[in-house]
Amino acid sequence: MTYPSREQWLERLRNNRVWKSIFRRGPARTNRTRSLAIFGNVFLHILPVKVREKSLRVRATYYLGPFAFFLFVVLTVTGILLMLYYHPAAPQAYYDMKDLRFVVSNGVLLRNLHRLAAQAMVVVVFWHMYHVFYRGGYRPPRQFNWVVGVGLLLLTLFLSYTGYLLPWDQLAFWAITVGTNIIGYVPFIGHRVRFLLLGGNIIGGNALLRFYVLHCVILPLLAAWLIVVHFWRIRKDGGLSTGENEKREERESIETTQVEQEAVTVGVNDERKE
Amino acid sequence: MSEKSNYEAGFGSDAVKDPQRIVFITKKTSAQVKGVKPRQLMSYPHLVLREVIVFEIFTVALVIVALFWDAPLKQLADPLLTPNPAKAPWYFLGLQELLHYLPPVVAGVLIPTLVIVALVVIPYFDVNIKGEPLWASNRQRRLMVFLGVVAALLFVFGIHEAFDVVIPTIIFASLSVAAYFAPPRGGRLIRYLSGRPLSWWVMSWFIAVSLTLTLVGTFLRGPGWSLVWPGR
């Protein structure tokens, strides 16, 4: 008895009617089924069906956008796990940090991952913005996606900042004190905004609870919403910008057309001679 | 397409297969410009596969770093015990550094607001969409305006003794002026710099200043926000 090879086994799996009922297609071997793989899938649907070969190159993007999104996913997963061990109350929040360190299995790794990904996301989002700027990715028709990106940058900073208070240690407390004091300097509304944010005039249990809700519910939802818009606009705006090469390509295409037309005319003349 | 077509009229686009070609050129139509599209690949599997690989590499890298780099945890928060200096998270230390020099309304409110507004309006400024180099035309007038702006910036930050704004500004202004006076066939760096548009200069200057402020705020500031050597 011969066993089916790995390819044959995969082939059978993909032609299975249960597989087809889930993925709405068989094996993605033709361009039609490959397109179906994208727009027949609610998650991949946000991607364009085709991409320019150039924009896939590492040097075109350094995959900074996917990296930032990936960090967001890591932060969501580790964040939800951290929520299982965390009480947004002073001083219990601090003791939860101690528990994460000494009691919870892999608690240190969990917190390290969340913190590292948060720091990395700030760096990567800035880097992403500068990279897009230098490549001219904000030029028409991609103006609005740049604005969405600036919104995502601010959300990243707010998310990181609200998370900073949650361990409720000296580092957290005084960093938030310094930051929220600045808000107080905003003319006319500064003190009211600060009061709204802290749930009082000083940083205490109310502030911790508000920062917790902002950090775990409001800001992530806003960020997820803007991320979806950001991705969708890439597709709608005609794929990733190829930067300054775009202009050169246009120029080349016009030259090519002129050359082609000459060739055609020459061909006709030649035939007349014969 | 061309492989299949074998028109009776001998009308085809493949010169090898159908050598006899007939072209009708009417006089009043203008030349048709057809764009040559860059090579495209199917997102599935080319893009999806790459993203999965990139995600896997990032995951491994992230876990390895997280295993060795511990998140800090100090003593329980105590409103009565102020550390000296009290520092914001590192990405706001540039702002805190500015706050040390300038009045709070300027450093904490006005400048951040201006930066955000400037970032938002970048794509709506159509000036110089071609990316024309700063010193390509109108050179003398531009140099006067440029030097005027630099002098104003140096004056404002100079009287507040904000050395970590002044130094990068001087470096960038010198580089730009060097690009102005450079011979057209200078070294690689000079050629690169003289090919940069104004937007490049502004953004690079901004990045340099914010990096310097953040680094000084993070590593060189000690008790009372005085200058110290890192690690002391």
Chai-1 contact restraints between the chains, C-beta under 6 A:
chainA,res_idxA,chainB,res_idxB,connection_type,confidence,min_distance_angstrom,max_distance_angstrom,comment,restraint_id
A,A28,B,Y44,contact,1.0,0.0,6.0,A-B,restraint_1
A,R34,B,M42,contact,1.0,0.0,6.0,A-B,restraint_2
A,R34,B,Y44,contact,1.0,0.0,6.0,A-B,restraint_3
A,A37,B,Y44,contact,1.0,0.0,6.0,A-B,restraint_4
A,I38,B,S43,contact,1.0,0.0,6.0,A-B,restraint_5
A,I38,B,Y44,contact,1.0,0.0,6.0,A-B,restraint_6
A,L47,B,S43,contact,1.0,0.0,6.0,A-B,restraint_7
A,P48,B,S43,contact,1.0,0.0,6.0,A-B,restraint_8
A,V49,B,S43,contact,1.0,0.0,6.0,A-B,restraint_9
A,K50,B,Q40,contact,1.0,0.0,6.0,A-B,restraint_10
A,V51,B,L41,contact,1.0,0.0,6.0,A-B,restraint_11
A,V51,B,S43,contact,1.0,0.0,6.0,A-B,restraint_12
A,V51,B,L47,contact,1.0,0.0,6.0,A-B,restraint_13
A,R52,B,P38,contact,1.0,0.0,6.0,A-B,restraint_14
A,R52,B,Q40,contact,1.0,0.0,6.0,A-B,restraint_15
A,E53,B,R39,contact,1.0,0.0,6.0,A-B,restraint_16
A,E53,B,L41,contact,1.0,0.0,6.0,A-B,restraint_17
A,Y63,B,V54,contact,1.0,0.0,6.0,A-B,restraint_18
A,P66,B,E51,contact,1.0,0.0,6.0,A-B,restraint_19
A,P66,B,V54,contact,1.0,0.0,6.0,A-B,restraint_20
A,F70,B,F55,contact,1.0,0.0,6.0,A-B,restraint_21
A,F70,B,F58,contact,1.0,0.0,6.0,A-B,restraint_22
A,P91,B,L76,contact,1.0,0.0,6.0,A-B,restraint_23
A,Y94,B,L76,contact,1.0,0.0,6.0,A-B,restraint_24
A,M97,B,L73,contact,1.0,0.0,6.0,A-B,restraint_25
A,R111,B,A71,contact,1.0,0.0,6.0,A-B,restraint_26
A,N112,B,A66,contact,1.0,0.0,6.0,A-B,restraint_27
A,N112,B,A71,contact,1.0,0.0,6.0,A-B,restraint_28
A,L113,B,A66,contact,1.0,0.0,6.0,A-B,restraint_29
A,R115,B,A71,contact,1.0,0.0,6.0,A-B,restraint_30
A,L116,B,V65,contact,1.0,0.0,6.0,A-B,restraint_31
A,L116,B,A66,contact,1.0,0.0,6.0,A-B,restraint_32
A,V122,B,Y91,contact,1.0,0.0,6.0,A-B,restraint_33
A,F133,B,M203,contact,1.0,0.0,6.0,A-B,restraint_34
A,Y138,B,I122,contact,1.0,0.0,6.0,A-B,restraint_35
A,Y138,B,P123,contact,1.0,0.0,6.0,A-B,restraint_36
A,Q143,B,P123,contact,1.0,0.0,6.0,A-B,restraint_37
A,W146,B,P123,contact,1.0,0.0,6.0,A-B,restraint_38
A,V147,B,V120,contact,1.0,0.0,6.0,A-B,restraint_39
A,V150,B,L119,contact,1.0,0.0,6.0,A-B,restraint_40
A,V150,B,V120,contact,1.0,0.0,6.0,A-B,restraint_41
A,Y164,B,P89,contact,1.0,0.0,6.0,A-B,restraint_42
A,W168,B,A77,contact,1.0,0.0,6.0,A-B,restraint_43
A,D169,B,L73,contact,1.0,0.0,6.0,A-B,restraint_44
A,D169,B,K74,contact,1.0,0.0,6.0,A-B,restraint_45
A,D169,B,A77,contact,1.0,0.0,6.0,A-B,restraint_46
A,Q170,B,K74,contact,1.0,0.0,6.0,A-B,restraint_47
A,Q170,B,Q75,contact,1.0,0.0,6.0,A-B,restraint_48
A,Q170,B,A77,contact,1.0,0.0,6.0,A-B,restraint_49
A,L171,B,K74,contact,1.0,0.0,6.0,A-B,restraint_50
A,F173,B,A77,contact,1.0,0.0,6.0,A-B,restraint_51
A,W174,B,P83,contact,1.0,0.0,6.0,A-B,restraint_52
A,W174,B,A86,contact,1.0,0.0,6.0,A-B,restraint_53
A,A175,B,A88,contact,1.0,0.0,6.0,A-B,restraint_54
A,A175,B,P89,contact,1.0,0.0,6.0,A-B,restraint_55
A,V178,B,A86,contact,1.0,0.0,6.0,A-B,restraint_56
A,V178,B,A88,contact,1.0,0.0,6.0,A-B,restraint_57
A,G179,B,A88,contact,1.0,0.0,6.0,A-B,restraint_58
A,I182,B,G108,contact,1.0,0.0,6.0,A-B,restraint_59
A,Y185,B,P104,contact,1.0,0.0,6.0,A-B,restraint_60
A,Y185,B,V105,contact,1.0,0.0,6.0,A-B,restraint_61
A,Y185,B,G108,contact,1.0,0.0,6.0,A-B,restraint_62
A,Y185,B,V109,contact,1.0,0.0,6.0,A-B,restraint_63
A,V186,B,V109,contact,1.0,0.0,6.0,A-B,restraint_64
A,S253,B,G35,contact,1.0,0.0,6.0,A-B,restraint_65
A,S253,B,V36,contact,1.0,0.0,6.0,A-B,restraint_66
A,I254,B,V33,contact,1.0,0.0,6.0,A-B,restraint_67
A,T256,B,V36,contact,1.0,0.0,6.0,A-B,restraint_68
A,T257,B,V33,contact,1.0,0.0,6.0,A-B,restraint_69
A,T257,B,K34,contact,1.0,0.0,6.0,A-B,restraint_70
A,V264,B,V23,contact,1.0,0.0,6.0,A-B,restraint_71
A,G267,B,R21,contact,1.0,0.0,6.0,A-B,restraint_72
A,V268,B,V23,contact,1.0,0.0,6.0,A-B,restraint_73
